[in-house]
Amino acid sequence: MKLSIGIVGLPNVGKSTLFKILTNQEINIANYPFATIDPNIGIVAVPDERLEKLAKLSNSKKIIPAVVEFYDIAGLVRGAYKGEGLGNQFLSHIREVSAIVEVVRVFESSEIIHVEEKVDPIRDLEIINTELVLKDLDTVEKRFSKLETEARNGDRQKIKDLEILKKIKECLEKNNLVVGLGEEILNQPIAKELNLLTSKKQIYLLNGKESDVSEELKNRIKSLGADYLVVDLSSASNIAELIKKTYEILGLISFFTTGEDETRAWTIKKNAKAPEAAGAIHSDFEKKFIRAEVIDWQKLLEAGSWNSAKQKGWLRIEGKEYIVQDGDIIVIRHG
């Protein structure tokens, strides 16, 4: 499955610096708002030490890691939802991603200007979230009036959709993020159709030192049901923890295929069954799935080879109801 993360925040908070660290790409980092207009997109390998070990065991010719697409989206400002600072263009880019990394500046610096003139992390966080909420409210209100008319015809699905949309609208009108309504609402057809900005899970990257982060800020983030990382982007060289944290909040896991040709990591949702994992490799495999041969990656390393694992009885045959575990090595049998 494709995993894409949007990097958002006010101008000059460290978004493009984060993107550069993640992707090692040379991009335009400038000390003024809107240095990034079109979103820079970078493909980043998911750090996984298991791949090297499996590749060595299998004498694989190549290693193919799971990847994340990072979108470096230009800085948002007050009024972005109604087009301020090219806001509509930037907000449309956010709609394309799976989750959001919201960069919040907590460091003080007289050399780097702040679009709001003063560093105030909680205010900045609220500005970004309010812009996302207002854009979503605009989207919902346009759909709401049309759906009210459709529901009058007695269509049960339209009536249900209208009830769901009322809950979403009420949430947004209270300046709350839709993601807080939970999976029961987010998985409804109308919610998926609208693909709301605030329905996406968020990680807050606090740019600065731990000493710059107040308890008030930590508590505000916790109240949003979100997680955060504190990273000093001026000196950070490796923030693999961000990618791992993204996997965690999105409920994703990796399984592997390994052989002489390649050792590869595949990304699927936690609790996915074997046919869904087969479908990640090739869509036809899900439809024609017969069974899967499965072994935990550590057990294969312990056995030393596929043949040894078979002799020890460690290679299991699993059917359509098998729930794939993180670190499983799978061989798909299909029709």
N, C-alpha and C positions, 0 to 999 in steps of 0.2 A: 504494500500500500504506500501511497505517496504521503510523506509527512512534510508539511510546510509551516514555517514559523515566521510571523511578522514581527519585526523589531520596531516598536513605536515609542513615542515620547515627544516632549517639547523640543524645539531646536536647541542645539549645543549642550545636550546632556550626556553625549557619549555613544549615540546609536551607531554612527559610522565607524567609530573606533572599535566598538564591539564587533561589528561586522568584519572589519579588517583582521582582528585577532582570530575570529572564527574561521575565516576563509583564506587568510593570507593573500587577499586580493588588494591590489593598489587601486584605491578609489579616491574620489575627491573629498577630502576632509578639510573644511574651511571654518574659520571663526566668524561665521555669519549665518543667519537663518536661510533655509532653503538651498543649502549647498547640494542637497540630494533632491532631485525633482522626479525623475523616473526611478522606480525602485531598483536598486542593485540586487541581483539575485545570485546567491552563492550556494554551491552544493558542498556539504560538509559530511565527511565520514563519521559514523557513530563509533566512538572509541569502544573497542571490545577485544580484550587480550585473548579471548577464547579462540578467535579466528586463527591467529598465528600458530597456536598449539595444535589445532586440528589440521591446518595446512601442512605442518611438519609431519604429522602422523600419516597423512594421506599422500605426501609428496606432491601436493597440488602445484600446478603450473601457475595458477594465479589465485589471488584473494580478492573477493568482492564484498566489501562491507555494506551494511545498511547505511542509508544516507538520509540527511535532512536538508531540505531547501530552506535557506534563510533569506527573507525579503527585508532589505534595509529600506524602510518606508520613511519618506521625508517628514520633517518635524511638523507636528500639529500645533495650532495656536487657538486661542479663544475665537469662537465663531467659525471654526472649521466646518461644522455641520451645515452651515449655510453658505459655504464657499470661501470663507476668509483664508488668506494664505494658501490658495490652491487646495483648500480643504476637501472639496468633493472628490477631486482626483485622488488624493491621498487615502481618503476613507474607502474608496472603491478598491484600492489595493489590499486593504486589510480584509475585505470580504473574501478574498481568494485563499486565505491561509487557514490552517487547522487550529492554530493556537497563537497567542500573543505573548511576546516578551516585552514588558513595559519598562523602559529604562528611566530611572528616576535619579536625578542628580542630588547627592547628599554632601558633596565636597564644596568647600568655599574656594574661590579663586578670583582675584581682581583682574587677572589676565584674560579670562574667558567670560565673555558677556552672557548675561541671562536675559532671555526674552521678556521676563516679568520683572527685571531689574534687581531682584533679590532672590537668593536661594531659600526655598520653602518647600520641602519634599511633599508634605501632605497637600498643600495647595496645588502643587504641580500634578500630583496624582489625581486629584479631584478634577482639575481642568481637563485632563485627557479623558477620564471616565465620563465626565459630563458631556463632552463632545460626542463620544460614542453613543451615549444614552439618547441624546437629542437627535442624532442621525437615525437611530433605530426607531424612535418615537415618530419621526416623520414617515419612515417606511411603513410602520404599523398603522398609522392613521389613514394613509392612502389605501391600504388593503382593507381596513376595517369597514369603511363606508361601502365598499363594493361587496364585501362579504355579508353585510347586513341585508342588502338587497337580495343576494343569492339565497340566504337562509330563509327568507320569507316564503319561498316556494315549497318549504317542507322537507328539503333534502337533509337527511339525518347527518350525513358527513359534514355538510356546510354548517348545520346547527352546532355540531360538536366543535368544528373549527372556530366558530364565532366565540364559543365559551372559552376555548383555549386562548384565543386572541385577546379576550377581555382581561384574562389573568396577566398576560404579557404586558398589555397596555397599562394596567394598574401598577405593575411592577416598575415600569419605566417612568410613569408619572410621579412616582416616589423617588426618582433619581437613583434607582437600584439597577444593578446589572442582571440581565435575564438569566445568566448562568447560575445564579443563586436559586432559581426556581426548581432546579434538579432535573434528573434524566426523564422523569415521567412526563414533564412538559416539553423538554427539549427534543424528545424522540417522537413527538406528535408530528404528523405530516405537515401541518401548517407552519410549525416552527422550523422544520427543516427547509421548507419551501422558501421562507423569508431569509434564511441564512443570516441572522442578525449578528451585528458586530459584538454585542455584549453577551452573546450566547457562547462565545469562544472562551476556553479556559485561559487563564493568565498566570504568568510568572513575573514577579517584580524583581528586576535587577537593580540593586541600589548601588550606584556608582560612587565609590568612596571607600573610606575605612570604617571598620566596625565602630570605632569611637565617634564617627559622624552620624550614626543611626540612633535616633531616639526611641525610647520605649513606646512613645505615643505613635510613632510611625509604624513600628512593628505591630502594635495592637490594631491600628487602622487596617493594615493589610490582612491580618487574621480575621477581622470582622467581615472582610470581603470573601472569606473562604478561600483565599489564595495563598501561595507560597512565595518565598523570596530568597534571593542570594545576595550577599554583600561582596562586591568585587571592585577592587581599585583598578579601573581600566587603564590608568596611566602606567601601570607596571605589570599588569597581568599578561602572561604569555600562553597560559593554558587554562581554559575554562571548560574543560570536558564535563565538569559537574553540571553545567547548564543543560547540555544535551541529555545527560542521564536523568536530570530532574524533569525535563520535558517528557521523556518516555514515561516517567512515573505518574505525572499528573494526567496524562492522556490515556493511561491504562494500556500501554503497549509493551509487547515482549518481542524477543528475537528467537527464532529457531534456525537451524543450520542444515545445509546439505554439503557434503564433502566427498571428494574423490580425486583422482589423478588430474582431471581437467581443471577443477576449481573447488575452492571452499568458499561458501557464500552465506551471508546472514540475510534473513528475511524478516520483515516487520509485520506483525499481526496484532489484533486486539487481544488483550488478556481474556481468557475463557473461550477463545475461538476453538471450534472443533476441527478435527483432522481434514475434512473436505474443504473448509475455508482456508486452511494452511496450504492445501494442494492448489487452491485457486490463486493464491499469492504467487505461486511459481508459474502457473499457466491457467487461464480461465477454463480451458477444456478439462483440466485435471479435476476440477471441482465437480463438474457434471458427470464425469466418467470414473469417479473415485471408486476403488474396490476396497483397498486396505492400505495401511501404512506400516512400515517396519520402523520401529522407534527405539532409540537408546539415548540416555542422558549423556551429554558431552564428557563429563568426568568419568563415567563408567567406560566409555570407549577408550579414553586415554589410559585408564587403569588396565583395560584388557590388552592394549597395545596394538590391536588390529581388528578388522571386521571379523575375520575367521575365528580369532580367539574369543571375541565377544559372543559369537554364535555358539561356540563349543561350551561356553560357560552358562549359556541360556539367558544372557543379558539382553539379547535383541528380541523385542516384543512385537507381536502382531496386534495391531489395533484397528478397530472399525470406525464407522461413521460417527459414533457418539463420543469418541475419545477427545478429551479436552487437552490441547497442546500446552506443554509447560515451557517456561523460559529455559533455553539451553538444550532443548530436545534436538537430536539429529534425526532427520526423517528421510526415509526412502518411500516415495509414493508409488503404489501399484494402481494402474488405471486401465480401463477398457480401451 
